[in-house]
Amino acid sequence: MKVLKFGGTSVANSNNIKQVAKIVSQIKSDKTAVVVSALGGVTDLLLKSLELASNRDLGFENVLLEIEHRHLTTIKELFPIKEQSAILSHVKSNLNELETLVQGAYLIGERTSRLADKVVSYGELLSSFVIYHYFVSQGLDSGLKNGRELIITDESFGKANVDFKLTHTNCHNYFKNTKDAITLVPGFVSSSRDGSSTTLGRGGSDYTAAIIAASTAAEELQIWTDVSGMYTANPKLVKQAKCISQISYEEAMELSHFGAKVLYPPTLQPILSQGIPIWIKNTFAPDEKGTLITQNNNGQGKSVRGISHVGEITLLSLEGPGMVGIPGISKRFFETLSQQDISVALITQASSEHSICVGISNADEAKAQTSVNQAFEYEIASGKINPVIVEKDLAIIALVGDNMKSHQGLSGKMFSTLGRNNVNIRAIAQGASERNISAVITSDDVKKALNALHEGFFEENIKQLNLFVMGVGNVGSRLLAQIHQQKEYLKEELKLNIRVIGISNSRKMVFHEDGVSLETWRGDLENGLEANGEAFMDRVQKLNYRNSIFVDNTANEKVSDTYGHYLENSIAVVTCNKIACSSAFDNYQRLKKLSKKYNAPFLFETNVGAGLPIIDTLKHLIASGDRVNKIQAVLSGSLNFVFNTFDDTKTFHDVVKEAQEKGYTEPDPTIDLSGVDVMRKILILARESGYQLDIEEITNESFLPKESLDTTSNALFYESLKKYESDFQDIYKVAAQKDCKLKYVAQFEDGKAKVGLQEIPRGHDFHNLEGSDNIVLFFTDRYPEQPLIVKGAGAGADVTASGIFADIIRIGNF
């Protein structure tokens, strides 16, 4: 014999019921019990009608009409007109009885658990009746058996306790003697010994099927639902979740307890001792394999089998000096909760006995707080115990697996993964069996925590990075193109999956939770929301993705002011914007400290030398114990291009214009030509070398006339260059006469820095520096005479974008 259970979604409408009949018709077994739930959503409607009625709200009538409409529509769609009359008559009679019961609640203005059990039982009784007649109409050899005649319980209305001795006898005898090949049984419903209607609790249809399977020593139990088995995590929250092909009873029980909705937790209890296999199958994809739950499962060598969670949790903490060494405190605490019929989902106690912490449902928070404070009223009044501490809006996440006890470091990996993603843990519990490691976190962090843990334990070491890109001009657009081009390479070779979740320019911004298309992003952005820096930042924080990275491709001071906010929310920052790192030393130091405190990388390789690994090289020198004594550098690709290109055959104005058009200068070229940009760069190198310095302490020997420096627009700036063309020609001629080249040089030595235009003679390391190249000479304790040299292209959108890209990859490899 086989037992099949179909949930509410599987029988939600006529089309689904037809699919159920098709599945049942293909089952190969001498006898088959088919347990069905109410039509999808009907149980909730029944409870809603009762709630409205008990509150004297006539809205219950509309809810009853909706229930009637659902059933009558289903019947009319399933049966030809000539077959409908008797079925409609029976259903309407039942609906009239239902209406009478609900009207009774309206008249007395209250609902009881006994009445609620009677009312909600109509969902399964009606659905099983309709489905039975449809089976018969399709030529299936079927019978209908009222579940209340099979399953006997006590009178704990709402969630009755089964009398297994009577129930097993009833089920065994009925299925042994029935001549029907298929028996329809309404799930969820039962009756007490005196014949009163009872129910097995929400999800009780699974329980009904398990009880029948155990009582008849069934060959197997099949749970048909709307997903293809039990998953490594909730697929609605974790897109990469995978179906688990085989799992043990104990693992399945843990996962179902912690929110795996495909299986009602008590389902496994009746069949554990008999070792009856359970299949979890998808009604809408019956050919997919599903999940097999068996007694003996070695986990196929895997430690963690699934990651699950249960939401709407409240933590109750009882603590105080009067608890230490006092017997009976725990007993009184749990006894108080038990007397209030409050289920405890998690327990943790400090070894000092100073505190006990339990997790309960949010719905029980008020009565739990009141009852515990009353129970310990004397101790609280005398200061021995503090009033119970309540923390709401929490959730429990759990790693589950039979083989976890055989693997070292799982707890460490779990908690370090959560820590890296700024998921704060409020409580921890782990059973002695080591089959489950549970942690309590805030509800807002559930999605991020599940995805981060799933990535760490199940995704073949592929790490997902979620980017939020501010600025998509020359550099930003090149960066997106490079990410798009290298996407598959990064997945295959570096095990990195990079998604761009949000993009903004100065006018518009766009977000897509599954990633903005890097083929159509320009059009998406044009049709996006109005740009707003604060709104962008708020959206990044609310999305709360793991491995989030804010990428700043602007030269905007306001944008740089937001770095601290991102870092303190454990969102990494990658930037080519030099303003933050060259701001006041206290602010630079604050950002560095925030990065360490919240484990959020703050990378700015492109602040100096665009795509050249200058800062990275410097960091390695310092980390290895070397000390920087002197730095000499040509750090402006734009100025190097200008003075490599400028001679007596070209005007200075035209050369600067060309540099800007090639993307070598900042949008405001005065930043480059005034020397401010170079000052910022040498300042950053000095700071990264371990020195405290502010930009005001750097000497700037500018070659530009004061009038040019004081211009307020690019147009006025370029006009001033034309006006002083003869001065620039004089500078060039003097250097040429000495057989020298002009280079804008930055130097740091003895704690002091300066920048300015210099005449570089032949033979010097800077003399043959071509185009827009940069060069840095590090004189250190290990390189006192012959410096460590980093040289290469130091300007241009492509190389700058590649430098930003390299920082993103560095974060991925952390």
Secondary structure, DSSP 4 states (H G I P E B T S, - for coil): -EEEEE-TTTTSSHHHHHHHHHHHHT---S-EEEEE-PSTTHHHHHHHHHHHHHTT-THHHHHHHHHHHHHHHHHHHHS-HHHHHHHHHHHHHHHHHHHHHHHHHHHHT---HHHHHHHHHHHHHHHHHHHHHHHHHTT--EEE--GGGT-EE-S-TTSPPB-HHHHHHHHHHHHHH---SEEEEESSEEEETTS-EEE--TTHHHHHHHHHHHHTT-SEEEEEESSSS-BSS-TTT-TT--B-SEEEHHHHHHHHHTT-TTS-GGGGGGGTTTT--EEEEETTSTTS--EEEES---GGG-S--EEEEEEEEEEEEEE-GGGTT-TTHHHHHHHHHHHTTPPEEEEEE-TTSSEEEEEEEGGGHHHHHHHHHHHTHHHHHTTSSPPPEEEEEEEEEEEE-GGGGGSTTHHHHHHHHHHHTT----EEEE-TT-SEEEEEEEGGGHHHHHHHHHHHHHSTTPEEEEEEEE--SHHHHHHHHHHHHHHHHIIIII-EEEEEEEEE-SSEEEE-TT---TTTHHHHHHTSEEP-HHHHHHHHHHH--TTEEEEE-S--HHHHTTHHHHHTTT-EEEE---TTTTS-HHHHHHHHHHHHHTT--EE-GGGTTTTS-HHHHHHHHHHTT--EEEEEEE--HHHHHHHHH-STTS-HHHHHHHHHHTT-S-SSTHHHHTSHHHHHHHHHHHHHTT----GGGSEEE--S-HHHHT-SSHHHHHHHHHHTHHHHHHHHHHHHHTT-EEEEEEEEETTEEEEEEEEEPTTSTTTT--TTEEEEEEEESSSSSS-EEEEEE--SHHHHHHHHHHHHHHHHT-
